[in-house]
Amino acid sequence: MSSLNLRTRAALLATAACLVMPAAASAPKHTPASNGVRVGTYHYDNLRTGWNFREHELTPKAVRSGQFKLLKSVELDDLVHAQPLYMSNQPIKGKGVHDVVYVATESNTLYAIDAKSGEILRQHNFGPSVPYTALPNQCTNNGPNLGITSTPAFVPFTGRMYLITYTYPNFKPTYQIHKVDMVSLDDDIKPVTITGSAKLSDGSTYRFDPTVSRQRPALLASGDTVYAGFGSFCDAASDRSRGWMLGFSVDDLKPSTGNELLNSRARSPNNFFLTAVWMSGAGPAASLDGHVYFVTGNSDFSGGTFNRTRNIAESVVQVSDDLSEVTGLFTPRGPELGASDLDKVDEDFGSGGVMLLPAQKGQPTNLAVALGKAGKMYLLNADDLDNQASGNAKAYDIVHGGACWCAESYFEGADGVGRVVTSGDNVIRVWKVKGGPAPKLQKEVESAATIENDQDPGVFTVVSSDNHRNAVIWATGKPVDFDPGTFKLYAFNATNGNVLFKGDAGTWPFPENNNTVMPMVANGRVFVAGYKTLSIFGLGSGEAAALPRVAAPNMRVKLAAGEHEIYGTVRAIDGVKLTVEKRDGSMLTVDATRAEKEHAKAQPQVGKALVARGTYSSAGVLDANVVLHAKSKSTMWYADR
């Protein structure tokens, strides 16, 4: 590791809740030495770089040799949104010491799995999950159950993992934060039920509502606090759902006193609040000094409710470690890019996370990048995000990263210079960081091949390398159908964008639920979790293992008598009247008055797809009580009914 830039290494190690580091030297003699990485947080470190710089086996040559393949397939009890985590030379109660992959499912089950054999060493269930039928408008941007959605976080020096469950005691959706023993998978202390309250602009009190709040972003363990972001279910219950960033003590799970409510307006024109923290599952990031960074989503579609103190929608946010103060704020400005414009057409800036770059040689400031639905990637001064005083965006650079329901990655090349990896529009792009007083991003590589994906654009990537050599970009695609909903694992040569490997990695039979699978690379293996399956890839002889066929669950909402459901593409909008082109080419008028009144309307946009439920009037107009977004490809549409 001596060749790795010392400032980069220090930044990566110092910010990691559980980090890329050598295995413990005290492992019993009978345990095979694995001297490899430990991955205890989303995207490897608290900067969220997604870079494993200690991968010696999976070189570009080895991956394209034909010996890289699916080695094992492990059966799980439910869908996995969370990234797998990894501990080498890890004791497991009753099983000795193993290299262990930890996987959390939407049935609230935590698994400890042998990373080599695929044996389930231990598992623990934390209670019944919440069925999707109990969600606002029976949201289907998920699987049939909601349990552990976010990626947990380790604090390795204490041997504890932190995770958040969504359970259903007495038919009441409830979030709890757990401090878990990594050896036994049992609770180390009594879990804490998540609550929160904050003052609105009129002096009234708003209280955290677990029935309308979705905990999707990965957890962040930084300093003495575990952080968790909250958003909404399908933009439903927008009159009640608001974004939160909450903190909890790593010792006793006591809530932070400065928990941050992101929209404290008492009123909005359409009674539509949100300002969610969802980031497609990416975790908030933390700097060396403990500041926390995240990106917010849309708010009222009037486009007039952004306020730097009362409603920080569509922004990269920097907060103090105790969450008591917003210390920096970057909000896109300019024609068709400002927060108001993004709100009007539901083009969330917060569809992707924020990544902090390790210290760059010759660069006087720390840097960050953020990329959302609009496809513009901003290179930011992480030490001074604020751009409102002068009225001008202070981004160092703005490049086209492509529409992104995804997260960026980072690595350093053979020259020791940093690179940012994007996957917007399903294309891998590598951007070289040009440092100095006015830093820039220079596009260096663009893959000729696009990644299979019929859901929202942008996929999830990580990078493995041996210090600065042999960098491989790993990506998981998204399905092109929903029965069986197979998605693929890709490996790209980071120096030229060529495909080194492409193979089936799992199934995701959910047309309205974006595949947010994040691959994880450790000790010569690649781990990919999907629906009821953990796939383990690596180098080996013989035939590849078979990917099991998993039956797709039936998640269609039961219609009331006389009710109908249609899919189509919006061709015109006149107030609440929508002209929709159905899959057969015929045109239909959808009246969204009821859906808007009942806060069951996700803001439609011309050229984008929707699903609407309601009853037909005598004039043939669909009087909709629900209008939600649908994927743009008709392969992801259920049949009309």
N, C-alpha and C positions, 0 to 999 in steps of 0.2 A: 504494500500500500504506500510505499515511500514516494512513488511518482505522482501520487494524487496531490493536487493543489492544496497546500496546508490550510489556507483560509477557507476553501471549500469544505475540506474535511471537518474543520472545526465547526463550521456552521451547521453541517449536516448532523454531526454527532451531538452538539450541544442542544439542538432543538428537538431531538427525537424523543418521543415518549417511550418508545422501545425501538431500538435502532439497529442499523447495519453494523454488526460487531462480532468479534470472535466468540465462539462458544466457550462456555466455562471450562477452565483447565482442570477442575476437580471432578470431572465425570468418572464414574466407576470404571475400573480397567476392563470389565467385560463388555462395556458399551463401545461400539465402533465410534472412533473420533470423527466428528463431522466439521469441526473448525469452520463453520459456515455462518451465514447471516441469521439474524433473528429479526423478524418482521412483526412488530407489535402495534402498528398503527396504520391507518389508511395512507396509501401511497408512500409507505416506507419511513417517512420522517415528518416532522411538524411543519417543515416548509412546504410539504406536499409535492416533492419533486418526482416521485415515482421512479427513482434511480437506485438500482442495486449495483454498486461499483465493485462488488467482490464475487462476481460470477465467473468462475474459471472454466467450467465445462462447456457451457452452451455458447460456443463461438459461432460466428456465421458459417464457417466451414462445417462444423459438427451438425448444426441445425439443418443444413441443406443436404447432408450426406445420405439421407434416406433412413438413418438410424433413429431419428427423432420421431416419436409417435406417442399415441395414447397407450400408457402402460397399465393403468388401473382405473376402474370406475367404481365409486363408493356410493351405496344407496343411502339417501337421507330422507327425512320425513316430510319435507316441504320445500318451498321456493326459498332461494337465498338471494337477497339483495346485497348483503354485506360482503366485503372483501375477506377472503381467508387470511388468517394470521399464522405466524410460524415461530416455534421455539425449538432450537436445537438442544440436544442433551437435556431434555426436560423430564423430570420425575413426574410420573402419573400414579396416583394412588392404586395400589394393588397390581401394577403392571410394570414397575421398574422404570428405566430411563430410555427415552426414545427421542427421535426428531419428530416433533408433533405439529400437525396442522390443526388449528382451531377454526371451526365453522359454526356460525350461528344462523338459525333458520326462522322463517316466519311463523313456525309453530312454537316459538319460544324455547327451542332446544339448542343447547350448546354441545358440540361434539369435540372430542379430542381424538384425532386420527393419526395413526402411524404414517409418516410422510413417505415411507418407502414401500411398505406392504399394503397400505390402505386399510389395515385393521382398525376397527372402531375400538379404541382403548377404553373410552369412558364417555358417557353422555348424561346430561342433566336437563330436565324440563322445568321451566319456571312458572308454569301455569297455563291455563287455556287462553288461546289467542282470540282476538276480536274478529268475527266474521265480516266479510266485506258488506254483507247485507245490513250491518249496523252502522255503516259509514254514511256521511251526508250524501244524499242522492245515490246511495249504493255505488259509490265511486269504484270504478274498475281499473284505475291506473295503479294496479297492484295485483297480487294473486288473491286466492279465495280467503286467505287468512292474513291478519296483520299481527305480528309478534315482535321479534327483533328484526328491525329493518336496517338500522344503521350499523356501520362497522364499529365493533368495540375497540377499546384502547387498553394496552398494557402499561403498567409501570413496573418494569422488569426488576428493579432493585428491591421492590417490596414483594414481588411474586404475586401481584394482584392484577386482575382484569376488571375493567369497568364496562358495563353494558346497560342498555335501557330496553325494558320489555313493555309490551302493550298487552294487557290482560283484560279479562272480562268477568270480574267477580260480580255476582248478582245482576248480570246483564248490564254492567256499567263499565264502559271503556276507561281504563286506568293505566297511566304510565308510572313505572317505578324504575329507579336507578339502583343498580346492584354493584357491589364490590365482591368479586369472585376470586376464590383461591384457585390458582392455575393448576394445582396438583390434584385436588379433589373435584373441582368444578362446582363446589358448594358455595353458598353465600358466606362471606367472611364476617359480615355484620348484617343486621336486619336491613333489608332494602327500604328505601325512602320513596314514598309516593310523591310524585312531582306536582307541585302547586306553584302559583305565582300571582302577584297582583301589582298593579301600577296605576298611577293617576293619569286620567285623560285630561285634555286641554280645558275642559269645563269644570275640573275638580272632582268629577265622579271617579269611581274605582272600577277598573277593568280587571277581571280575574282570568287566569289561565283556564282554558276549557279543553279538556282532553278529548271530548267527543268530536271536535272540529279541527284539532291540531295534529299534524303529522310530523313525527320525528324521523326524518330521512337522512340528514347530513351525518357523516361519520363523526364519532366522538373525538374530541381533542383533549389529551392530558398534557397540561403544561404547568410547570411550577407546582403549586399546591392545589390546583383546581382542575376539574373535568368540565368541559364545555359541551353544550348540546344546543343545536339550532332546531327551530320548529317552523313549519309552514302549514299548508292546507291540504285537503283532499279534493283534487280535481277543481280547484278554485270554487268549490261548493261552500255554502254557508258563509259567503263573503261578507255578510253583515255581522258575523260573529267571530270569524277567524282572523287573527293577526299574527305577524311574525314575532318570534322571540329568540333571544340568545340567553340561555340560562347557564349558570355555573354551580358547581357542587364541590365541596371539600373532598380531597382525595383521602383524608383520614376518616371522617365520620359521615360523609355525604351531606353535610349541612348545606342548605342553599346559600349562594352568595347574596349579600344584601343589595347589590347593585344590578340585579338582573335587568336586562335591557329589553323593553318593549319597543318595537321598531315603528309602530304606527300608533301614536297617542292622540290622533284627532278624535274629537267627540262626534263630528259629523263629516259626511262627504256627500257630493251631489247625488250619487246613486246608492248611498248606504253600502258602499263596496270598499273594503279596507285592505286586507291581506298584507302586502309588503313582506312576503314569506321569505324564509331562509330554507331553500331546498337544494339548490346547486347540483341536481341530478345525483345526489348521494355523496358528493365530494365533501370533505371535512373542512371546517374552519382551520386556518393556518395560524402559526405563532412565530413571532420574531425572537431573536436572541434576548431582547430585553423584556419579553413576556407579553407584548401587545398581541391582540387577537384580531384576525382579519377574516371577513366573509363578504358575500355578495347577496344583495336583496333582489327580490322579484317585483312584479307589477302590483299596482294599486288601482284606484278608481279609474275606470275607462273614460271618464271625462277629461283626463289628462291634466287636471289642474290642482291636484292635492299634494304634490311633492312639497316638502318643507324640511329644511336642514335640521330642525329640532323636533318637529312633530310627526314627520312622515318621511323617513329616509329610504324611499323606494328607489329601485333601479340604480343602486350604488355599490361601489366597493367601500366597505366600512372598516375602520380601524378603531378598536376600543381598548381601554386600559384593562389590565389583567383582572381588576376587581369588577369590571363591567360598569363602573360608575360614571364613565365619561367617554363620549365619542371624541377621539383624538385626531381623526382624519377621515375625510370623506371625498371620494371621487365619483362624480356623477357626469355621465356623458352629456355634452352640450352640442348645439349646432343643428342645422336643418336635418330633420328626419332621424336624428340620433339622440336627441335629448330625452330626459326622463319622461316628460309629458308625451312626447311622440311615441315612445316605447309603450307607455301605459295604454294609449289609445288603441293599439293594435296587438296588445298582449305579447310583445316581443321581449320577454324577460331578459334583462342583463344577467339575472341570477340563475339562468339555466346551466351555467358552468361555475366552477369555483374560482378562487384566486390562488395563484401559486407564487410563493416568494422565492426569488433566485438566491443561491449562495453568493457570497461576496465575489464580485468580478474584479479581475486584475485591472488596476488603473481607474476604477470607477469610484467616484467620491461619495455616491449614495447607494443605498440598498435599492433593489429593483423588485418589481412584481409584475405579473401579467394576468389579465382577465379577459375572457371571451364568452359571449352569450349567443342568444338566438339570432341577433342581427348580423353576426359574422365578423364584426370588427374586433380585433384583438388589440388591447391597449398595453403598452409598455409604460409602467408607472414608477414614480419615485415613491418607494414604500415608506420613506421617512417623512414625506410631505404629500399626502394624498389630496389635501384640500384644494379645490379649484373654484370655489364659489366667490371668494372675495373680489377677484378681478373680473369674473364673468367669463373667463376663458378656460377651456380644458387644459390642464397641465400635463397631459400625457406626453412622455418623451417621444413616443412613436405610435402610429396606428397602422396596422397592416390587416390584410384580408386573411383571416384564419378559417373562414367558412362557418356557416350556421352550426351551432354547437350545443347539443345536449350531452356534454362530455366534460373532460378535464385534461389540462395540459400536462406534459412531462418535461424532464430536463436531464441533460447529461453533458459531459465535457469530452471533446474529441481528442485526437492524438496531439493536437497543438495546445491542449490545455485550456481552450476557449469554450465558454458555455454555449449550449444549444437549447432551444425550446422546441418541443415537439407538439404539433397540433394535429387534430383529426377531423376538423370541421368539414362538412360536406362529404364525409366518408373518404377523405384523401389524407394520407400522411404527408405532412410538411415539416421540414426541419429548418429552423431559423437560427442563424449565427448571431450571437450577441456582440455588437460593436460598442465597446465601452467608451467612457470619456464624459465630459461635461454635458454632451448632447447625445446620449446613447441611442442606438438604432437596432432594429431587427432586420437582418439580411437573409432572404430566402436562399437556402443552400441546396435543399433536396425536395423534390416532390415525387411521390410514388406514381408510377404509370398506372398501376392497378388501383381500382377503388374497392372499398370494403363492402361486402354484401350487407344490405340494410334496407328494409322496407318500413322501418319505423322512423322516428324523428332523427335528423342527421347528426353525425358526430358519434364517435365510439370512445372506448376507454383504453388507455395505453399505459405501459410501463417500459422502462429501459433497463437492460442488463449489460454490463461490460466488465472487463478485467482491468480495473483502473481506467486508463484512457484508451484502452485497446478493445477491439472486437465488440463494438456496441451493436446490440440487437434491439429493435423496437418491437414489442409485443402488443397485440391488439385483439380484442374480441369484437366480432361483428354483432349484428342484430338479425333476427329472423326475417325471412322473406315470405313466410306464411305462418299460420298459427296451428297447424295440425300436420306434422308434430312440432313445428316451430324451431327447427334445428338452427343453431348458430355456430359460427366457426372461430377457431383460434388462428391468428396470423402472426408470422414473424417476418420482419422487414430488416434488410441490411441498412443500418443507419447512415452509411456513407453514400449510398446511391439509390435507396428506396426500392431495391429489387425484393421480390417476395422470396423468402427462404423456405417458408412452410405455410400450408393452409390445410386445415383439417377440422372435421366436426368435433365440437367441444361440449355440446350439451343441447338441451331443449329449453325453450321459453314460449310455451303455448298461450301467450296472453297478448292479443292484438292491440289492446289499449294501454298496456303497461310496458313502458320502455325498458328494454334490456339494459341494465346498468352494471353488468358484470365487469369487475375489475380483475384481470389476471394477476397472479402473484408468482414471482420467480425467486427460488431459493435453493441453493445447494444442488444445482443441476436438474431441478424439477420445475415444472410450471403447473400451477394449480388453478383450476377454473370451476367455479360453483354455479349451477343453474337450477333448474327445477328438479328437485329430489335426487340430484346427482352431484358428486364432486369428481371431476376428471383430473387425473394425474398424468402429466406428460413428461417424457424424458428420453434419454438415449438407451436403446436396448436392441437386442437381436430378436429375430422371429417376427411373427405376425403381430400387428397392433391389436390391442384389446377392442372389444366391441362396445359401442355406445348403446346403452339400453333404450328401448322404446318406452316412453312414459306417456300414459294416456292424458289427454288434455281435459282439465276440469270444465264443467259447464258453469259459466259465470254470467249468463245472460239474465238480466233483470226480469222478473216476472211481471208481465203487463196486466194492468187492470182490464176489466171488461170494456171493450170498445176502444182500447188504446192501441196505438201503432208506434213503430220505431223505424226510422229511415236514416240512411247514410247518404252523403252527397257533398258536393263542392259548392261553396258560396260564390255566386256570380254577381250579385248586387246586394247592397244594403240600403234600405230606406227607413231610417229610424229603427223600429223594432220589427219591420217587415224584411224578410230575407228571401232572396231568390236563389234557389238551390238546384243545381243540376244533379240528378240522380245517376246511378251507375248505368242505366239504360239510355241516358242522354235526354230524358224528359225533364221538364222544368217543374218545380213545385214552389209554391209560396209558403214560407214558414212564418207564423206570427209568434214572436218570442215574448209577447207582453207578459204572459203568465210566468214564464221561466224567469224573466228579469224581476218581476215582483216577488217571486218566491226565492230569489237568490240562488237559482239553479241554472244560471246562464254563464258560461265561459265566453268571453267576448269574441264574437266571430270576426273573420277577416276575409275580404274578397280574395279568392284564389286558394283559400285554405278549406280543409274538409271539416265536417261536423257530423254529429249524431244527434237526432232530435226525437223526443218521445212526446206523444200527445194524441189528440182526437181530431178527426176531420170535421170541418164545418160543412154546411150544405153547399157552399161554394167551392169545396175542394181544397180549402186552406188548412194546413196542419196547425192547429192551435196547440203550441208546444208548452208543456210544463217543465221540460228539461231540454237544454241545448248545451252540448259539451263538445270539446274538440275531438276530432278523430284523426287518425294517421292519414297522410296524403295519398298513400298507395291503397288502391281498392283491394289488394290482396290482404290487407289488414282490416277489412270491413266484414262484419257478420252479415248474413242475409237480412234484407228488409222483412218486416213482418207487420 
